[in-house]
Amino acid sequence: MMAASVIEIAPKVLKPEALMTEFRRTAKDAGAVVSFTGIVRSEPGDDPVLALNLQTYPGYTDRMVADHVSSARARWTVTNVLVHHRTGRVEAGEAIVLVAVAARHRQAAFLATDYLMDQLKSRTPLWKQEIRRSGTRWIEPRGADADDLARWDRPHGVGSLS
Amino acid sequence: MANLLYFGRVSDVGVDGPVDIPSGLKTVRDLRRWLCEGDPGLGAVLRETTIKAIVNGDIAADDTRVSNTDEIAFFSPMSGG
């Protein structure tokens, strides 16, 4: 079985359906394919979110995402991994991130996908700004994000298959 | 000259670019204090405890050494995904 990781941190528009078709084509021996797509919420109301802006640390952001994928591979037996994260301006309703994992069995695929999303949210050099008509503000992690991250550090918690 | 970069909320008040770090400054803590003294607008954000540093691509602590050949980034909490 060939193990391949595709990582793309770039401004170009993310097309999850096309990427997943290609991903499934390359993940031939997988019994399980799990994916997560993150979409910019508009939060309709008097002052909806028009777009997000993603700032990156060129070079370093890519390296950290590669490290997270390596960590996921060290913890779970998975074959193909795909991480696409948009940078720059992303309009409300557009996909901002796609994570996909193929494995022989579903538990590893689910856990690795969940783990990678938590690392992308809080431990990756990306900084999100919310753009509304009223102005722009930097998004900082919520308490729930810290709890999500902590799950992976517990020795015999959700990260373990034993 | 060291290369200084600012990300997140700090990028609103700091300008990326080369900085000549005075020879007496040895650590991230020293550099931070010096930057705050030199620029009150930058200092107002930089002095917050949630602002961290990366030195040459590695997460740094307050006592991490810095020098004029380093790339040093100051950043507010990461938020991606």
gemmi code that builds the backbone of each chain (N, CA, C; Angstrom):
import gemmi

chains = {
    "A": [
        ("MET", (0.851, -1.199, 0.000), (0.000, 0.000, 0.000), (0.874, 1.232, 0.000)),
        ("MET", (0.628, 2.151, -0.925), (1.423, 3.375, -0.936), (0.814, 4.384, 0.004)),
        ("ALA", (1.651, 5.011, 0.838), (1.141, 6.038, 1.746), (1.531, 7.397, 1.189)),
        ("ALA", (0.550, 8.237, 0.902), (0.835, 9.537, 0.308), (0.146, 10.639, 1.091)),
        ("SER", (0.861, 11.750, 1.260), (0.278, 12.929, 1.912), (0.273, 14.066, 0.911)),
        ("VAL", (-0.869, 14.717, 0.773), (-0.978, 15.905, -0.072), (-1.335, 17.073, 0.829)),
        ("ILE", (-0.462, 18.070, 0.837), (-0.690, 19.243, 1.679), (-0.630, 20.477, 0.796)),
        ("GLU", (-1.667, 21.296, 0.843), (-1.643, 22.539, 0.079), (-2.215, 23.672, 0.910)),
        ("ILE", (-1.372, 24.648, 1.182), (-1.767, 25.844, 1.945), (-1.622, 26.987, 0.960)),
        ("ALA", (-2.726, 27.428, 0.375), (-2.631, 28.341, -0.761), (-3.892, 29.180, -0.895)),
        ("PRO", (-3.797, 30.302, -1.600), (-4.966, 31.172, -1.728), (-6.049, 30.655, -2.693)),
        ("LYS", (-5.750, 29.662, -3.498), (-6.720, 29.355, -4.547), (-7.989, 28.674, -4.029)),
        ("VAL", (-9.079, 28.872, -4.785), (-10.394, 28.385, -4.371), (-10.366, 26.876, -4.168)),
        ("LEU", (-11.006, 26.452, -3.069), (-11.026, 25.045, -2.696), (-12.280, 24.407, -3.282)),
        ("LYS", (-12.099, 23.291, -4.046), (-13.266, 22.590, -4.584), (-13.310, 21.197, -3.978)),
        ("PRO", (-14.010, 21.056, -2.852), (-13.962, 19.798, -2.094), (-14.393, 18.583, -2.913)),
        ("GLU", (-15.447, 18.720, -3.725), (-15.947, 17.552, -4.451), (-14.901, 17.019, -5.428)),
        ("ALA", (-14.279, 17.908, -6.173), (-13.260, 17.491, -7.151), (-12.050, 16.883, -6.433)),
        ("LEU", (-11.659, 17.500, -5.317), (-10.506, 16.994, -4.562), (-10.797, 15.625, -3.983)),
        ("MET", (-12.031, 15.402, -3.521), (-12.377, 14.106, -2.939), (-12.457, 13.022, -4.013)),
        ("THR", (-12.938, 13.379, -5.197), (-12.965, 12.396, -6.289), (-11.553, 11.921, -6.588)),
        ("GLU", (-10.630, 12.867, -6.670), (-9.225, 12.539, -6.927), (-8.628, 11.751, -5.757)),
        ("PHE", (-8.962, 12.164, -4.523), (-8.437, 11.495, -3.336), (-8.874, 10.033, -3.316)),
        ("ARG", (-10.135, 9.779, -3.593), (-10.642, 8.397, -3.576), (-9.991, 7.566, -4.667)),
        ("ARG", (-9.692, 8.230, -5.792), (-9.029, 7.526, -6.885), (-7.643, 7.049, -6.454)),
        ("THR", (-6.922, 7.878, -5.692), (-5.564, 7.507, -5.289), (-5.555, 6.596, -4.062)),
        ("ALA", (-6.623, 6.593, -3.271), (-6.655, 5.781, -2.045), (-7.332, 4.446, -2.333)),
        ("LYS", (-6.726, 3.649, -3.224), (-7.397, 2.469, -3.774), (-7.688, 1.379, -2.757)),
        ("ASP", (-6.744, 1.124, -1.825), (-6.909, -0.024, -0.936), (-7.614, 0.308, 0.358)),
        ("ALA", (-8.116, 1.533, 0.461), (-8.723, 1.941, 1.727), (-10.113, 1.344, 1.870)),
        ("GLY", (-10.411, 0.843, 3.058), (-11.768, 0.421, 3.371), (-12.575, 1.584, 3.904)),
        ("ALA", (-11.863, 2.614, 4.364), (-12.534, 3.751, 4.988), (-11.943, 5.052, 4.480)),
        ("VAL", (-12.823, 6.003, 4.125), (-12.393, 7.356, 3.760), (-13.249, 8.327, 4.566)),
        ("VAL", (-12.570, 9.168, 5.349), (-13.280, 10.173, 6.152), (-12.813, 11.541, 5.686)),
        ("SER", (-13.741, 12.498, 5.588), (-13.318, 13.855, 5.245), (-14.068, 14.877, 6.076)),
        ("PHE", (-13.434, 16.031, 6.254), (-14.056, 17.166, 6.918), (-13.872, 18.389, 6.028)),
        ("THR", (-14.957, 19.140, 5.818), (-14.891, 20.404, 5.087), (-15.317, 21.524, 6.020)),
        ("GLY", (-14.498, 22.539, 6.159), (-14.858, 23.701, 6.970), (-15.302, 24.824, 6.037)),
        ("ILE", (-16.404, 25.453, 6.379), (-17.003, 26.465, 5.514), (-17.144, 27.768, 6.291)),
        ("VAL", (-16.943, 28.884, 5.638), (-17.085, 30.180, 6.314), (-18.568, 30.453, 6.553)),
        ("ARG", (-18.945, 30.618, 7.814), (-20.341, 30.919, 8.182), (-20.608, 32.410, 8.033)),
        ("SER", (-21.777, 32.758, 7.501), (-22.080, 34.181, 7.341), (-22.682, 34.779, 8.595)),
        ("GLU", (-23.266, 33.949, 9.467), (-23.969, 34.434, 10.662), (-24.949, 35.530, 10.297)),
        ("PRO", (-26.025, 35.168, 9.594), (-26.968, 36.166, 9.092), (-27.569, 37.024, 10.196)),
        ("GLY", (-27.830, 38.270, 9.881), (-28.359, 39.213, 10.879), (-28.067, 40.615, 10.408)),
        ("ASP", (-27.929, 41.534, 11.363), (-27.688, 42.937, 10.998), (-26.291, 43.170, 10.428)),
        ("ASP", (-25.364, 42.360, 10.846), (-23.967, 42.604, 10.472), (-23.287, 41.281, 10.158)),
        ("PRO", (-23.660, 40.638, 9.048), (-23.131, 39.310, 8.775), (-21.637, 39.324, 8.445)),
        ("VAL", (-21.043, 38.128, 8.597), (-19.652, 37.957, 8.190), (-19.616, 37.963, 6.664)),
        ("LEU", (-18.813, 38.838, 6.089), (-18.692, 38.910, 4.622), (-17.633, 37.924, 4.137)),
        ("ALA", (-16.565, 37.811, 4.925), (-15.445, 36.949, 4.527), (-14.521, 36.768, 5.719)),
        ("LEU", (-13.622, 35.791, 5.599), (-12.508, 35.664, 6.537), (-11.236, 35.992, 5.768)),
        ("ASN", (-10.222, 36.413, 6.504), (-8.908, 36.568, 5.891), (-7.922, 35.728, 6.691)),
        ("LEU", (-7.155, 34.875, 5.994), (-6.191, 33.996, 6.657), (-4.774, 34.463, 6.394)),
        ("GLN", (-4.079, 34.800, 7.476), (-2.683, 35.210, 7.396), (-1.818, 33.970, 7.671)),
        ("THR", (-0.697, 33.815, 6.951), (0.190, 32.671, 7.192), (1.619, 33.154, 7.423)),
        ("TYR", (2.449, 32.266, 7.900), (3.884, 32.516, 8.070), (4.549, 31.689, 6.969)),
        ("PRO", (4.865, 32.303, 5.822), (5.345, 31.548, 4.657), (6.517, 30.631, 5.002)),
        ("GLY", (6.404, 29.375, 4.567), (7.442, 28.388, 4.867), (7.149, 27.663, 6.151)),
        ("TYR", (6.960, 28.384, 7.208), (6.747, 27.792, 8.519), (5.375, 27.123, 8.617)),
        ("THR", (4.339, 27.737, 8.060), (2.994, 27.155, 8.115), (2.974, 25.780, 7.453)),
        ("ASP", (3.562, 25.693, 6.265), (3.600, 24.411, 5.550), (4.321, 23.348, 6.365)),
        ("ARG", (5.430, 23.733, 6.959), (6.239, 22.792, 7.732), (5.451, 22.280, 8.941)),
        ("MET", (4.718, 23.160, 9.624), (3.946, 22.737, 10.787), (2.823, 21.787, 10.390)),
        ("VAL", (2.166, 22.053, 9.251), (1.107, 21.144, 8.810), (1.701, 19.775, 8.491)),
        ("ALA", (2.862, 19.759, 7.846), (3.542, 18.485, 7.556), (3.872, 17.745, 8.855)),
        ("ASP", (4.295, 18.474, 9.878), (4.574, 17.864, 11.189), (3.310, 17.249, 11.782)),
        ("HIS", (2.189, 17.944, 11.666), (0.929, 17.416, 12.208), (0.543, 16.129, 11.487)),
        ("VAL", (0.725, 16.107, 10.163), (0.414, 14.889, 9.403), (1.330, 13.747, 9.843)),
        ("SER", (2.617, 14.036, 10.034), (3.550, 13.004, 10.536), (3.113, 12.488, 11.891)),
        ("SER", (2.686, 13.387, 12.781), (2.217, 12.972, 14.110), (0.992, 12.076, 13.995)),
        ("ALA", (0.084, 12.437, 13.106), (-1.113, 11.609, 12.919), (-0.717, 10.221, 12.421)),
        ("ARG", (0.217, 10.162, 11.499), (0.676, 8.874, 10.963), (1.359, 8.041, 12.038)),
        ("ALA", (2.037, 8.698, 12.960), (2.722, 7.974, 14.027), (1.723, 7.363, 15.003)),
        ("ARG", (0.549, 7.991, 15.134), (-0.434, 7.531, 16.104), (-1.412, 6.515, 15.539)),
        ("TRP", (-1.773, 6.686, 14.264), (-2.784, 5.818, 13.673), (-2.285, 5.273, 12.341)),
        ("THR", (-2.758, 4.083, 12.001), (-2.358, 3.465, 10.739), (-3.311, 3.942, 9.655)),
        ("VAL", (-2.832, 4.873, 8.854), (-3.641, 5.425, 7.773), (-2.820, 5.363, 6.488)),
        ("THR", (-3.468, 5.405, 5.364), (-2.741, 5.349, 4.103), (-2.608, 6.760, 3.539)),
        ("ASN", (-3.649, 7.281, 2.888), (-3.548, 8.586, 2.253), (-4.116, 9.685, 3.145)),
        ("VAL", (-3.428, 10.826, 3.136), (-3.884, 11.993, 3.898), (-3.877, 13.202, 2.975)),
        ("LEU", (-4.917, 14.004, 3.070), (-4.991, 15.239, 2.288), (-5.363, 16.393, 3.209)),
        ("VAL", (-4.600, 17.470, 3.133), (-4.931, 18.696, 3.870), (-4.835, 19.863, 2.900)),
        ("HIS", (-5.950, 20.515, 2.664), (-5.961, 21.751, 1.854), (-6.510, 22.854, 2.739)),
        ("HIS", (-5.770, 23.951, 2.884), (-6.240, 25.078, 3.674), (-6.049, 26.336, 2.846)),
        ("ARG", (-7.123, 27.089, 2.706), (-7.015, 28.339, 1.950), (-6.339, 29.405, 2.785)),
        ("THR", (-5.670, 30.303, 2.087), (-5.087, 31.481, 2.731), (-5.644, 32.720, 2.034)),
        ("GLY", (-5.423, 33.881, 2.639), (-5.972, 35.108, 2.062), (-7.473, 35.197, 2.323)),
        ("ARG", (-8.167, 35.905, 1.464), (-9.583, 36.179, 1.687), (-10.461, 35.019, 1.227)),
        ("VAL", (-11.390, 34.587, 2.076), (-12.319, 33.508, 1.752), (-13.725, 34.036, 2.029)),
        ("GLU", (-14.571, 34.040, 1.021), (-15.919, 34.634, 1.155), (-16.842, 33.732, 1.957)),
        ("ALA", (-17.837, 34.317, 2.603), (-18.846, 33.546, 3.341), (-19.470, 32.524, 2.404)),
        ("GLY", (-19.631, 31.314, 2.903), (-20.210, 30.245, 2.098), (-19.171, 29.400, 1.369)),
        ("GLU", (-17.946, 29.880, 1.290), (-16.894, 29.106, 0.604), (-16.196, 28.160, 1.573)),
        ("ALA", (-15.614, 27.100, 1.010), (-14.845, 26.148, 1.824), (-13.488, 26.752, 2.141)),
        ("ILE", (-13.092, 26.642, 3.400), (-11.808, 27.189, 3.852), (-10.784, 26.075, 4.089)),
        ("VAL", (-11.243, 24.891, 4.460), (-10.336, 23.796, 4.755), (-10.981, 22.458, 4.400)),
        ("LEU", (-10.138, 21.559, 3.882), (-10.570, 20.181, 3.613), (-9.498, 19.258, 4.173)),
        ("VAL", (-9.929, 18.328, 5.029), (-9.016, 17.291, 5.530), (-9.635, 15.948, 5.159)),
        ("ALA", (-8.856, 15.055, 4.562), (-9.354, 13.721, 4.224), (-8.311, 12.688, 4.625)),
        ("VAL", (-8.797, 11.566, 5.141), (-7.895, 10.485, 5.560), (-8.462, 9.166, 5.061)),
        ("ALA", (-7.608, 8.346, 4.469), (-7.996, 6.998, 4.063), (-7.250, 5.994, 4.940)),
        ("ALA", (-7.948, 4.922, 5.300), (-7.335, 3.881, 6.137), (-8.031, 2.566, 5.833)),
        ("ARG", (-7.463, 1.486, 6.326), (-8.129, 0.197, 6.161), (-9.418, 0.178, 6.961)),
        ("HIS", (-9.367, 0.767, 8.150), (-10.523, 0.721, 9.049), (-10.955, 2.108, 9.498)),
        ("ARG", (-12.253, 2.237, 9.806), (-12.810, 3.573, 10.002), (-12.339, 4.284, 11.260)),
        ("GLN", (-12.029, 3.551, 12.339), (-11.695, 4.266, 13.578), (-10.443, 5.126, 13.395)),
        ("ALA", (-9.431, 4.562, 12.745), (-8.205, 5.326, 12.492), (-8.504, 6.537, 11.606)),
        ("ALA", (-9.351, 6.359, 10.603), (-9.671, 7.467, 9.682), (-10.394, 8.592, 10.418)),
        ("PHE", (-11.380, 8.234, 11.250), (-12.118, 9.253, 12.020), (-11.193, 9.986, 12.978)),
        ("LEU", (-10.398, 9.234, 13.745), (-9.553, 9.849, 14.763), (-8.493, 10.745, 14.142)),
        ("ALA", (-7.857, 10.284, 13.072), (-6.811, 11.094, 12.437), (-7.397, 12.385, 11.859)),
        ("THR", (-8.576, 12.306, 11.272), (-9.221, 13.506, 10.711), (-9.533, 14.504, 11.820)),
        ("ASP", (-10.117, 14.015, 12.913), (-10.486, 14.861, 14.052), (-9.228, 15.513, 14.655)),
        ("TYR", (-8.204, 14.712, 14.827), (-6.926, 15.187, 15.375), (-6.342, 16.295, 14.493)),
        ("LEU", (-6.294, 16.047, 13.174), (-5.714, 17.045, 12.269), (-6.494, 18.351, 12.310)),
        ("MET", (-7.799, 18.292, 12.398), (-8.600, 19.527, 12.474), (-8.290, 20.294, 13.742)),
        ("ASP", (-8.145, 19.594, 14.869), (-7.815, 20.296, 16.116), (-6.437, 20.952, 16.041)),
        ("GLN", (-5.471, 20.268, 15.415), (-4.137, 20.867, 15.265), (-4.207, 22.084, 14.332)),
        ("LEU", (-4.986, 21.981, 13.255), (-5.109, 23.107, 12.320), (-5.748, 24.314, 12.993)),
        ("LYS", (-6.687, 24.061, 13.895), (-7.399, 25.172, 14.551), (-6.523, 25.920, 15.540)),
        ("SER", (-5.659, 25.204, 16.271), (-4.970, 25.844, 17.400), (-3.457, 25.763, 17.409)),
        ("ARG", (-2.866, 24.858, 16.626), (-1.412, 24.675, 16.718), (-0.727, 24.859, 15.364)),
        ("THR", (-1.351, 25.657, 14.494), (-0.775, 25.875, 13.168), (-0.659, 27.373, 12.959)),
        ("PRO", (0.451, 27.841, 12.396), (0.629, 29.285, 12.209), (-0.312, 29.835, 11.143)),
        ("LEU", (-1.556, 30.044, 11.555), (-2.589, 30.658, 10.730), (-3.308, 31.635, 11.646)),
        ("TRP", (-3.666, 32.796, 11.129), (-4.364, 33.790, 11.926), (-5.540, 34.289, 11.114)),
        ("LYS", (-6.720, 34.182, 11.741), (-7.972, 34.428, 11.058), (-8.511, 35.798, 11.445)),
        ("GLN", (-8.965, 36.530, 10.436), (-9.673, 37.784, 10.692), (-11.071, 37.655, 10.131)),
        ("GLU", (-12.025, 38.182, 10.874), (-13.403, 38.177, 10.412), (-13.675, 39.546, 9.811)),
        ("ILE", (-14.261, 39.581, 8.613), (-14.543, 40.853, 7.944), (-16.051, 41.056, 7.880)),
        ("ARG", (-16.518, 42.101, 8.531), (-17.929, 42.471, 8.486), (-18.006, 43.921, 8.004)),
        ("ARG", (-19.203, 44.377, 7.639), (-19.352, 45.772, 7.207), (-18.932, 46.720, 8.336)),
        ("SER", (-19.174, 46.292, 9.589), (-18.840, 47.137, 10.735), (-17.330, 47.195, 10.987)),
        ("GLY", (-16.567, 46.277, 10.402), (-15.116, 46.300, 10.599), (-14.518, 44.911, 10.593)),
        ("THR", (-13.223, 44.871, 10.909), (-12.462, 43.627, 10.863), (-11.960, 43.308, 12.257)),
        ("ARG", (-12.064, 42.026, 12.692), (-11.488, 41.686, 13.986), (-10.780, 40.339, 13.923)),
        ("TRP", (-9.727, 40.222, 14.703), (-8.967, 38.976, 14.775), (-9.728, 37.964, 15.614)),
        ("ILE", (-9.790, 36.722, 15.150), (-10.447, 35.637, 15.883), (-9.414, 34.968, 16.771)),
        ("GLU", (-9.737, 34.791, 18.040), (-8.813, 34.083, 18.918), (-9.467, 32.785, 19.381)),
        ("PRO", (-8.675, 31.788, 19.779), (-9.256, 30.485, 20.114), (-10.259, 30.570, 21.255)),
        ("ARG", (-11.291, 29.735, 21.151), (-12.282, 29.655, 22.215), (-11.800, 28.645, 23.253)),
        ("GLY", (-12.381, 28.678, 24.423), (-12.053, 27.685, 25.458), (-12.281, 26.275, 24.959)),
        ("ALA", (-13.340, 26.086, 24.143), (-13.644, 24.749, 23.620), (-12.526, 24.220, 22.737)),
        ("ASP", (-11.838, 25.122, 22.021), (-10.721, 24.687, 21.173), (-9.601, 24.124, 22.032)),
        ("ALA", (-9.340, 24.747, 23.170), (-8.289, 24.249, 24.068), (-8.673, 22.880, 24.625)),
        ("ASP", (-9.961, 22.712, 24.966), (-10.431, 21.406, 25.443), (-10.254, 20.353, 24.353)),
        ("ASP", (-10.601, 20.728, 23.124), (-10.471, 19.787, 21.998), (-9.026, 19.320, 21.859)),
        ("LEU", (-8.086, 20.269, 21.971), (-6.678, 19.924, 21.844), (-6.244, 18.982, 22.967)),
        ("ALA", (-6.734, 19.233, 24.172), (-6.310, 18.472, 25.343), (-6.711, 17.001, 25.249)),
        ("ARG", (-7.767, 16.696, 24.525), (-8.198, 15.306, 24.359), (-7.062, 14.433, 23.846)),
        ("TRP", (-6.240, 14.961, 22.944), (-5.215, 14.158, 22.286), (-4.007, 13.919, 23.178)),
        ("ASP", (-3.931, 14.669, 24.281), (-2.786, 14.526, 25.178), (-3.043, 13.530, 26.297)),
        ("ARG", (-4.268, 13.055, 26.450), (-4.548, 12.103, 27.523), (-4.018, 10.737, 27.098)),
        ("PRO", (-3.305, 10.020, 28.020), (-2.611, 8.789, 27.614), (-3.531, 7.689, 27.107)),
        ("HIS", (-4.645, 7.415, 27.757), (-5.480, 6.319, 27.290), (-6.871, 6.825, 26.939)),
        ("GLY", (-6.898, 8.026, 26.391), (-8.165, 8.651, 26.045), (-8.581, 8.312, 24.619)),
        ("VAL", (-9.238, 9.271, 24.035), (-9.856, 9.019, 22.747), (-8.844, 8.722, 21.648)),
        ("GLY", (-7.576, 9.105, 21.850), (-6.593, 8.885, 20.798), (-6.110, 7.452, 20.708)),
        ("SER", (-6.475, 6.642, 21.704), (-5.916, 5.302, 21.754), (-6.849, 4.295, 21.115)),
        ("LEU", (-6.282, 3.318, 20.424), (-7.115, 2.267, 19.836), (-7.106, 1.022, 20.702)),
        ("SER", (-6.378, 1.067, 21.845), (-6.276, -0.130, 22.697), (-7.369, -0.148, 23.754)),
    ],
    "B": [
        ("MET", (21.609, 42.177, 10.942), (20.271, 42.633, 11.365), (19.344, 41.435, 11.534)),
        ("ALA", (18.556, 41.471, 12.566), (17.562, 40.423, 12.764), (16.352, 40.765, 11.901)),
        ("ASN", (15.612, 39.731, 11.500), (14.385, 39.978, 10.745), (13.195, 39.781, 11.675)),
        ("LEU", (12.386, 40.843, 11.828), (11.247, 40.753, 12.738), (9.938, 40.672, 11.956)),
        ("LEU", (9.084, 39.735, 12.385), (7.797, 39.536, 11.725), (6.698, 39.592, 12.779)),
        ("TYR", (5.524, 40.048, 12.364), (4.399, 40.158, 13.293), (3.169, 39.507, 12.683)),
        ("PHE", (2.464, 38.706, 13.490), (1.297, 37.993, 12.983), (0.115, 38.181, 13.916)),
        ("GLY", (-1.102, 38.057, 13.304), (-2.302, 38.226, 14.115), (-2.447, 39.671, 14.538)),
        ("ARG", (-2.981, 39.858, 15.771), (-3.228, 41.221, 16.273), (-1.978, 42.091, 16.273)),
        ("VAL", (-0.824, 41.495, 16.450), (0.423, 42.275, 16.492), (0.741, 42.883, 15.130)),
        ("SER", (0.257, 42.254, 14.057), (0.552, 42.787, 12.717), (-0.192, 44.095, 12.456)),
        ("ASP", (-1.209, 44.398, 13.283), (-1.905, 45.684, 13.153), (-1.021, 46.837, 13.623)),
        ("VAL", (-0.089, 46.548, 14.523), (0.705, 47.616, 15.151), (2.205, 47.491, 14.898)),
        ("GLY", (2.654, 46.400, 14.301), (4.077, 46.214, 14.032), (4.319, 46.102, 12.541)),
        ("VAL", (5.473, 46.551, 12.098), (5.834, 46.463, 10.679), (6.969, 45.468, 10.522)),
        ("ASP", (6.765, 44.458, 9.650), (7.808, 43.457, 9.413), (9.053, 44.125, 8.847)),
        ("GLY", (10.213, 43.631, 9.244), (11.418, 44.142, 8.610), (12.657, 43.942, 9.453)),
        ("PRO", (13.822, 44.316, 8.905), (15.084, 44.136, 9.626), (15.203, 45.118, 10.791)),
        ("VAL", (15.785, 44.615, 11.891), (15.989, 45.440, 13.084), (17.389, 45.163, 13.618)),
        ("ASP", (18.101, 46.192, 13.971), (19.432, 46.026, 14.542), (19.284, 45.871, 16.052)),
        ("ILE", (19.418, 44.650, 16.544), (19.230, 44.407, 17.980), (20.481, 44.856, 18.730)),
        ("PRO", (20.323, 45.769, 19.686), (21.493, 46.218, 20.451), (22.198, 45.055, 21.132)),
        ("SER", (23.534, 45.124, 21.216), (24.323, 43.977, 21.688), (23.978, 43.577, 23.109)),
        ("GLY", (23.474, 44.464, 23.925), (23.155, 44.103, 25.311), (21.916, 43.229, 25.449)),
        ("LEU", (21.116, 43.119, 24.398), (19.885, 42.334, 24.492), (20.172, 40.885, 24.152)),
        ("LYS", (19.807, 39.960, 25.061), (20.181, 38.563, 24.881), (19.002, 37.630, 24.627)),
        ("THR", (17.834, 37.952, 25.196), (16.721, 37.002, 25.171), (15.481, 37.611, 24.515)),
        ("VAL", (14.504, 36.741, 24.274), (13.208, 37.189, 23.753), (12.620, 38.240, 24.690)),
        ("ARG", (12.738, 37.992, 25.994), (12.211, 38.926, 27.000), (12.853, 40.296, 26.848)),
        ("ASP", (14.205, 40.316, 26.692), (14.938, 41.584, 26.527), (14.458, 42.310, 25.279)),
        ("LEU", (14.338, 41.558, 24.186), (13.947, 42.144, 22.895), (12.546, 42.737, 22.977)),
        ("ARG", (11.664, 41.987, 23.597), (10.289, 42.425, 23.739), (10.206, 43.743, 24.508)),
        ("ARG", (10.932, 43.792, 25.611), (10.924, 44.990, 26.468), (11.450, 46.187, 25.674)),
        ("TRP", (12.519, 45.958, 24.910), (13.140, 47.031, 24.134), (12.198, 47.530, 23.039)),
        ("LEU", (11.512, 46.587, 22.376), (10.563, 46.972, 21.329), (9.405, 47.769, 21.922)),
        ("CYS", (8.933, 47.372, 23.091), (7.832, 48.078, 23.753), (8.229, 49.505, 24.104)),
        ("GLU", (9.469, 49.658, 24.601), (9.944, 50.988, 24.979), (10.067, 51.901, 23.760)),
        ("GLY", (10.487, 51.326, 22.628), (10.727, 52.133, 21.439), (9.471, 52.525, 20.686)),
        ("ASP", (8.400, 51.785, 20.891), (7.182, 52.008, 20.106), (5.963, 51.707, 20.972)),
        ("PRO", (5.353, 52.730, 21.559), (4.237, 52.513, 22.490), (3.033, 51.830, 21.844)),
        ("GLY", (2.771, 52.111, 20.576), (1.643, 51.481, 19.884), (1.857, 49.980, 19.784)),
        ("LEU", (3.076, 49.594, 19.381), (3.447, 48.181, 19.308), (3.461, 47.593, 20.710)),
        ("GLY", (4.028, 48.354, 21.645), (4.173, 47.880, 23.014), (2.855, 47.545, 23.687)),
        ("ALA", (1.810, 48.295, 23.365), (0.502, 48.059, 23.986), (0.017, 46.633, 23.722)),
        ("VAL", (0.338, 46.098, 22.549), (-0.072, 44.723, 22.221), (1.015, 43.734, 22.628)),
        ("LEU", (2.268, 44.082, 22.349), (3.385, 43.153, 22.551), (3.558, 42.753, 24.018)),
        ("ARG", (3.150, 43.620, 24.942), (3.356, 43.288, 26.357), (2.317, 42.285, 26.872)),
        ("GLU", (1.264, 42.000, 26.078), (0.239, 41.054, 26.556), (0.827, 39.638, 26.642)),
        ("THR", (0.432, 38.902, 27.691), (1.024, 37.580, 27.920), (0.594, 36.548, 26.882)),
        ("THR", (-0.490, 36.819, 26.143), (-0.905, 35.844, 25.129), (-0.082, 35.964, 23.848)),
        ("ILE", (0.735, 37.011, 23.745), (1.598, 37.176, 22.575), (2.866, 36.353, 22.784)),
        ("LYS", (3.132, 35.428, 21.854), (4.290, 34.539, 21.978), (5.278, 34.825, 20.846)),
        ("ALA", (6.421, 34.121, 20.902), (7.466, 34.344, 19.892), (7.894, 33.028, 19.251)),
        ("ILE", (8.293, 33.147, 18.000), (8.937, 32.042, 17.275), (10.307, 32.566, 16.869)),
        ("VAL", (11.371, 31.798, 17.149), (12.718, 32.204, 16.751), (13.259, 31.160, 15.775)),
        ("ASN", (13.571, 31.602, 14.566), (14.084, 30.700, 13.523), (13.216, 29.461, 13.347)),
        ("GLY", (11.905, 29.672, 13.354), (10.980, 28.587, 13.072), (10.638, 27.689, 14.243)),
        ("ASP", (11.143, 27.977, 15.423), (10.792, 27.177, 16.607), (10.107, 28.055, 17.648)),
        ("ILE", (9.066, 27.515, 18.269), (8.377, 28.247, 19.335), (9.393, 28.575, 20.421)),
        ("ALA", (9.409, 29.830, 20.859), (10.418, 30.281, 21.820), (9.790, 30.590, 23.171)),
        ("ALA", (10.627, 30.528, 24.194), (10.217, 30.950, 25.538), (10.794, 32.337, 25.807)),
        ("ASP", (10.413, 32.940, 26.905), (10.919, 34.278, 27.244), (12.434, 34.311, 27.359)),
        ("ASP", (13.034, 33.193, 27.784), (14.486, 33.187, 27.981), (15.248, 32.611, 26.786)),
        ("THR", (14.563, 32.366, 25.669), (15.252, 31.912, 24.449), (16.176, 33.019, 23.955)),
        ("ARG", (17.405, 32.611, 23.567), (18.380, 33.600, 23.118), (18.018, 34.140, 21.737)),
        ("VAL", (18.315, 35.401, 21.511), (18.133, 36.010, 20.197), (19.403, 36.751, 19.803)),
        ("SER", (19.620, 36.868, 18.483), (20.800, 37.587, 18.007), (20.491, 38.216, 16.666)),
        ("ASN", (21.443, 38.951, 16.139), (21.231, 39.687, 14.902), (21.249, 38.823, 13.640)),
        ("THR", (21.370, 37.496, 13.802), (21.264, 36.641, 12.621), (19.935, 35.886, 12.629)),
        ("ASP", (19.076, 36.202, 13.579), (17.845, 35.430, 13.746), (16.639, 36.030, 13.022)),
        ("GLU", (15.655, 35.163, 12.765), (14.341, 35.626, 12.338), (13.409, 35.414, 13.531)),
        ("ILE", (12.784, 36.486, 13.977), (11.967, 36.442, 15.184), (10.560, 36.919, 14.834)),
        ("ALA", (9.576, 36.092, 15.149), (8.188, 36.444, 14.886), (7.443, 36.552, 16.198)),
        ("PHE", (6.640, 37.592, 16.342), (5.746, 37.720, 17.492), (4.321, 37.532, 16.992)),
        ("PHE", (3.513, 36.765, 17.734), (2.194, 36.445, 17.223), (1.160, 36.320, 18.322)),
        ("SER", (-0.063, 36.644, 17.972), (-1.201, 36.441, 18.885), (-1.670, 34.995, 18.687)),
        ("PRO", (-2.565, 34.492, 19.555), (-2.933, 33.074, 19.466), (-3.354, 32.649, 18.058)),
        ("MET", (-2.842, 31.475, 17.662), (-3.108, 30.942, 16.327), (-4.579, 30.574, 16.201)),
        ("SER", (-5.137, 30.842, 15.027), (-6.538, 30.465, 14.800), (-6.718, 30.101, 13.339)),
        ("GLY", (-6.701, 28.804, 13.068), (-6.885, 28.341, 11.692), (-8.084, 27.423, 11.631)),
        ("GLY", (-8.118, 26.644, 10.597), (-9.138, 25.601, 10.493), (-10.419, 26.061, 9.833)),
    ],
}
model = gemmi.Model(1)
for chain_id, residues in chains.items():
    chain = gemmi.Chain(chain_id)
    for i, (resn, *xyz) in enumerate(residues, 1):
        res = gemmi.Residue()
        res.name, res.seqid = resn, gemmi.SeqId(i, " ")
        for name, pos in zip(("N", "CA", "C"), xyz):
            atom = gemmi.Atom()
            atom.name, atom.element = name, gemmi.Element(name[0])
            atom.pos, atom.b_iso = gemmi.Position(*pos), 0.0
            res.add_atom(atom)
        chain.add_residue(res)
    model.add_chain(chain)
structure = gemmi.Structure()
structure.add_model(model)
structure.setup_entities()
